[in-house]
Amino acid sequence: MTGTQYFSSSETDFSRRVSGTVEEPESLEFLLSRLVRGEDRINLEVTGFACDKAVHSVVCVANQPVRIDTSNMTVYVSSDGILEQETVVRPYARQEDVLKVITPVHILNGNTTPPACLYNHNVPAVIFSSGTTGNIFHEMNEIIIPLFITSKQFQSRVLFILEDYKPSFMSKYGKVMSHLSAYEVMNPAANRSVHCFPGSVVGLKYHDNLALNSSDIPGGHSMREFRHFLRESYDLRFRHVSQIKRPRLMLLSRRNTRRFLNEDEMVAMMEELGFQVIVVARSKIISNLNKFSQLINSCSVLVGAHGAGLTNELFLPSGAVMVQVELLGTEWPSTTYYGSTARAMGVHYLRYKIDPEESTLLKLYGRNHSVITDPGSLFRNGGYRAARTVFLDQQNVRINLVRFRDTLVEALSLVTDSDF
């Protein structure tokens, strides 16, 4: 049957907006080939289908017409002379994260008989899953940054098919989606039909924790570019901390675990040093990223105990400071997830490593317990779950104000005389 053109209303506006203002785009075949390398790229050129299987992610690419049945999430790739082969992909950036909510995509490649096409599109499809949501670290690390890495090169000429579609995810990251694609995001559960595309990508490319490596597939993307993209997407006002006239500090306040037990005294000291202080607890404003990103971007310093909230350093202006209160037993994740990634963001990182006397675990376990004397032993002997229960779920902190003052003075010095 003859297919129907299926476009969102934004396509015409997009065409009008970019007409005559951008360079002639690279061919679709070339752009898709950038998502694979070596023998995989050769396979793509010869057969029209190939998968890049890296340490963390699996990305499967078709550079020829495909049919996608969204009723059962099956992608049909016709390759003459090749026996039918099935590839099953979990379209989530980190394959090692075994999440039950990820719906697999089945790719049938070879001499297949696909169903009739109902809708035709003239841009490629990128299929990915929103996975588990609600935690900004995992959303940014495993969905948003990989989506940027995978799709930015298409210059908005791509259509997203979002597996495990959640309205809350779209509300939070709708601005990101609209800056990466000129088309409405497709919800397979609400659009159960057969769609034809000139090519497809299943899965997202993952580089590292909150990281973009310019030398990795597809090549050329950096954290600096991603931060610029976020500023444009969320219309953030401040590019550099020097644009903020009075030093402003945001304190991430926790209400359940990893609480600052002397938070009021901390705030008083911050204000005495000359900071305008904003205390933010888990509330509606945190989940409303459209507003919260603006608030963070207006701050010179972000302070918080180790946790997902520190991912918001992504929205700080360049030259700002992120102060992480490193709790007992959190040295590795503190450095890996937030400390070592800050530099690439153009953000100063200050580490405040607490002493045992500042942790409530000292009273709970005693000074001579291995939890205090050798925190790593709990990871080695009990694994992540046991360590998490103690160091993340049971621990609160009473900050040594004398020691912490030195850290804040350094932060103030960095943001009031910053050429970073």
Secondary structure by P-SEA (a helix, b strand, c coil): cccccccccaaaaaaaaacccccccccaaaaaaaaccaaaaaaaaaccccccccccbbbbbbccbbbbccccbbbbbbbccccbbbbbbccccccccccccbbbbbbbccccccccccbbbcbbbbbbbccccccaaaaaaccaaaaaacccccccccccccccccaaaaaacaaaaaaaccccccccccccbbbbbcccccbbbbccccccccccccccccaaaaaaaaaaaaccccccccccccbbbbbbcccccccccaaaaaaaaaaaaccbbbbbcccccccccaaaaaaaaaccbbbbcccccccccccccccbbbbbbcccccaaaaaaccccccccccbbbbbbcccccccccccccccccccccccccccccccaaaaaaccccccccccaaaaaaaaaaaaaaaaacccc
